[in-house]
Amino acid sequence: MAWNEPGGGKDRDPWGNRDDQGPPDLDEAFRKLQNTLSARFGGGSSKGGGSGGGGGISGRLAGVVGVVLVLLYFAMGVYQVDQQERGVVLRFGKALPEVILPGLHWNPPFIDQVLIENVTQVRSRPHDSEMLTEDENIVKVKMTVQYVIGDIKHYKLNVKDPDQSLYQATESALRHVVGSTEMHEVLTEGRALLASEVRDRIQLYMDNYGTGIQVAQVNIDETAPPDAVRAAFDDVIRAREDEVRLRNEAVAYANQMIPEARGDAQRYLEEAEGYKQAVIAQATGEAERFNKLYVEYSAAPEVTRERIYINTLESVMSNSTKVMIDVKGGNNLLYLPLDKIIEQSRNQSASDNITDRSATTNSSANISPNTRRARR
């Protein structure tokens, strides 16, 4: 039989013995809840519902406070993780295996502790230090280490202070690399290689420590000698720059002169080859002429010998200005100054020409004007 059927009795009313069938009394319901909680946690139950209006109000207030506390407890456990963030949860101090991903989450307050970090932001850490190089010189290096959080659990749980560990690893890696490099490489062209080696060594240390840090880049901002000797090192750097400049000028001059020298050498070789061919051709012609002359000599020796003698004498005498003739059977030499004789003959011819011109001029002057007009 249902509790609200006719004849079911008043004892079946869940809200108590009520004479009417209207809605239940809230004060009475809260009072019953309060009595139940008091009985469960060791308190005495209230006797009867006629204890007055004060008991009903206090019971209602306690219920409202309880509901508010429950709602507040649930509200405190709601949190949001942004797209750039990741989180890790500690439940009673022990890390849960799951990583909190972006979105809206809830964890029970005072039981779970949520650690959230931005894992996409590139963080920078400057570093400045002085150290010895391989050639025992002091150099000052300023650099910047850029990194991101690669593993949120390692970053938050494995190391107490990851940033301090990064600083110590940077100091160690920089001193190791600079100590294995000469100073002029650190100050000049070796800076890019220095940054790469330092980054690799820092990442190795971070992985060994389990910090969860991923080194993105190492920038060498400045490498310089100590301030006390900076002027001397600047002079050394300028001298090296002058050396490079002069070497480049020498290479440019060599690139200009070598082709010219090779061209001259090729021209000399070609001229020598031409001279060689000319001499060979001339010698070949002389040999051919001698062979032909020998044939003629074999046919008429006396005539050919006389003709050769006359041609040779003519060739020699045409290039001589003085002739010495030996008188056979005597001690005197006959001297013929051909140059003087030729000069005298030329002078005589010139004087004769001048005399002829003068005579012609005088004869022309003695002709009368009438004769001139008649000739005209």
WOFENRA-V950490 format. One record per pair of residues at least 24 apart in sequence whose C-alpha atoms are under 8 Angstrom apart, sorted by the first residue. I is the first residue (numbers start at 1). J is the second residue. D is the distance in Angstrom with one decimal. If there is no record, write none. Layout:
BEGIN
<<I/J/D> <I/J/D>>
END
This chain:
BEGIN
<<27/56/5.3> <27/57/7.5> <27/59/7.6> <27/60/6.8> <28/56/7.2> <30/56/7.3> <30/59/5.6> <30/60/5.6> <30/63/7.0> <31/55/7.6> <31/56/6.1> <31/59/5.6> <31/60/7.6> <34/59/6.1> <73/108/7.9> <73/109/7.0> <74/108/7.3> <76/108/8.0> <76/109/6.4> <77/106/5.1> <77/107/4.9> <77/108/5.2> <77/109/5.2> <78/104/7.3> <78/105/5.9> <78/106/4.4> <78/107/6.7> <79/104/6.0> <79/105/5.5> <79/106/6.2> <80/104/4.4> <80/105/6.0> <81/105/7.7> <81/116/7.6> <84/118/5.6> <84/119/6.2> <84/120/5.6> <84/121/7.7> <85/116/6.6> <85/117/5.5> <85/118/4.2> <85/119/5.6> <85/120/7.4> <86/116/5.7> <86/117/5.8> <86/118/6.5> <86/119/6.6> <86/152/6.8> <87/114/6.6> <87/115/5.3> <87/116/4.2> <87/117/6.4> <87/152/6.9> <88/114/5.8> <88/115/5.3> <88/116/6.6> <88/152/7.2> <88/153/6.3> <89/113/5.6> <89/114/4.6> <89/115/6.4> <90/114/6.4> <90/115/8.0> <99/153/7.8> <115/156/7.5> <117/152/7.2> <118/149/7.6> <119/148/6.2> <119/149/4.9> <119/150/6.7> <119/152/7.3> <120/148/6.3> <120/149/7.1> <121/148/6.2> <122/146/6.3> <122/147/5.6> <122/148/5.2> <122/216/8.0> <123/147/5.3> <123/148/6.1> <127/167/7.8> <127/170/7.9> <129/171/7.8> <131/175/6.5> <131/178/7.5> <131/179/7.5> <132/175/7.8> <132/178/7.2> <132/179/5.9> <133/178/5.5> <133/179/4.4> <133/180/6.6> <133/181/5.9> <133/182/5.6> <133/183/5.8> <134/178/7.2> <134/179/4.9> <134/180/5.1> <134/181/5.2> <134/182/5.0> <134/183/7.2> <135/181/7.8> <135/182/5.5> <135/183/6.8> <137/183/6.6> <138/225/6.4> <138/226/6.8> <139/183/7.2> <139/223/7.0> <139/224/5.9> <139/225/4.6> <139/226/6.2> <140/222/7.9> <140/223/5.7> <140/224/5.3> <140/225/5.7> <140/226/6.3> <141/220/7.4> <141/221/7.8> <141/222/5.8> <141/223/4.6> <141/224/6.7> <142/220/6.2> <142/221/5.4> <142/222/5.0> <142/223/6.4> <143/218/7.0> <143/219/5.5> <143/220/4.4> <143/221/5.0> <143/222/6.9> <144/218/5.8> <144/219/5.2> <144/220/6.6> <144/221/7.1> <145/215/7.3> <145/216/7.8> <145/217/6.2> <145/218/4.7> <145/219/6.6> <146/215/6.2> <146/216/5.5> <146/217/5.2> <146/218/6.2> <147/213/6.7> <147/214/5.6> <147/215/4.3> <147/216/4.9> <147/217/7.0> <148/213/6.0> <148/214/5.3> <148/215/6.5> <148/216/6.9> <149/212/6.0> <149/213/4.8> <149/214/5.9> <150/212/5.3> <150/213/5.4> <150/214/5.3> <151/211/7.9> <151/212/4.4> <151/213/7.0> <152/212/6.5> <153/212/7.4> <154/210/6.0> <154/211/5.4> <154/212/4.8> <155/210/7.7> <155/211/4.9> <155/212/4.7> <155/213/6.8> <158/210/6.4> <158/211/6.3> <159/209/7.7> <159/210/7.4> <159/211/5.9> <162/211/5.9> <162/213/7.9> <165/206/7.9> <166/202/7.7> <166/206/7.2> <169/202/5.8> <169/205/6.2> <169/206/7.5> <170/198/7.6> <170/202/5.9> <173/198/5.6> <173/201/5.7> <173/202/6.0> <174/198/5.8> <186/223/6.8> <187/223/5.5> <187/224/6.3> <191/220/6.9> <192/220/7.8> <195/219/6.4> <195/220/6.2>>
END
